[in-house]
Amino acid sequence: GAFVAAFTNGGTDTTDILIEGNPALEGFEPRRGTEVLQQNDVELLVAPGYRARITIVNDILIPDSEQFFSESLNRATFTPAEGKVVERLQPDENCVQAEYWEIAVGEDESELIGWCFTVS
């Protein structure tokens, strides 16, 4: 599949070049420039007709069994919790990678997006 990775770093600009102009992506949480708690959800929101999964949190591969994709919300979510590969987000900077694809085209043509945020 195609490889498109772009990592964002600090700043409080609410316009995100990774999302602007990309018809597949609606947003991601936590947003860059925000501070969140260690148990905060990590999410990628995609447009209707797309699927997504959170693939990596802080260099740790996230198994499909530990995340959820909501068909009605078009949202891939990973929640750190006891017993999961990531029990809590680490203090300071955290980086996430997710993949997304158009359902009609298939997962083999997925693209990647990455972003970083801060945990207080």
Secondary structure, DSSP 8 states (H G I E B T S, - for coil): ---------S---S--TTTTT-TTEEEEES-TT-EE-TT--EEEEE-TTEEEEEEEETTEE--GGGEEEETTTTEEEE---TTSS-SS--SEEEEEEEEEEETTT-GGG-EEEEEEEEE-
